Amino acid sequence: RSTIVKALCEETDIELVNSINPFRLEGQKTAAMEVCDQLGCVPVIHALPVGNAGNITAYWRGYREYKEAGQTQGLPRMFGFQAEGAAPLVLGHVVESPQTVASAIRIGNPASWALALQAVEESDGCLHMVSDEEILQAYQMVACEEGVFCEPASAASIAGIYKLNREGLLPQEASIVCTLTGHGLKDPDTGLSVSYRPVTVPATREAVAAQLTA
């Protein structure tokens, strides 16, 4: 599909706005600067879901340029997380038929492949895979605990950090930023299929009162 889209953009007036477009990365990089401004410092680790790999590329660029401008003192380690069924960067080869519940990162040949690997290497970061089960657990957790309705792909960053923490691979007391890259309404079907079902009662005062005190 990406080959078809690129060909159409070259032959028509259609503008390609995915990670191949350098203007997109230039815009995305400013989010790293906002992170520094909000925290008042650079986080130790910045974790992101990785699909087309534009975000991890752009954030790293933003952190580097902010440091070069004298606005910060250090740089974070960039941690990227892919779904097990769509993890070309982790596996080191194109995935012809990527499969994952996290549709936004269901990508087998990322547009920013080389730049993402460069970001991870330069920052002493890492790339890992998380299962769909781990993604959905994080997806539900962030909704229940934080009231944030993100899309499943977004939850890959949180799922990855939880996984590394369970395995004892995170530094103690480190400041960690997880980027949630998309709103849950990008994938409402998953939300409906995995959410907790509300309790239903008859529309009477007595029934509601009984449920509240049950």
LINWODA-V355707 format. One record per backbone hydrogen bond with DSSP energy under -0.5 kcal/mol. NH is the residue of the N-H (numbers start at 1). CO is the residue of the C=O. If there is no record, write none. Layout:
NH:CO
NH:CO
This chain:
5:1
6:2
7:3
8:4
9:5
10:6
11:7
12:8
16:14
21:18
22:20
24:21
25:21
26:22
27:23
28:24
29:25
30:27
31:28
32:29
33:29
34:30
35:31
36:32
37:33
38:34
39:35
40:36
41:36
44:175
45:175
46:77
47:177
48:79
50:81
57:53
58:54
59:55
60:56
61:57
62:58
63:59
64:60
65:61
66:62
67:63
68:64
69:65
70:67
71:66
72:66
77:44
79:46
79:77
80:78
80:126
81:48
82:128
83:86
84:130
86:83
87:84
88:107
91:87
92:88
93:88
95:108
96:94
98:95
99:85
103:101
105:102
106:103
107:105
112:52
113:110
116:112
117:113
118:114
119:115
120:116
121:117
122:118
123:119
124:121
125:120
126:78
128:80
130:82
135:131
136:132
137:133
138:134
139:135
140:136
141:137
142:138
143:139
144:140
145:141
146:142
147:143
148:142
149:147
150:148
151:182
154:151
155:151
156:153
157:154
158:154
159:155
160:156
161:157
162:158
163:159
164:160
165:161
166:162
167:163
168:165
169:164
174:171
176:174
177:45
179:47
179:177
180:178
181:179
184:149
186:183
187:184
188:185
190:187
191:187
192:188
193:189
194:190
195:191
204:202
208:204
209:205
210:206
211:207
212:208
213:209
214:211
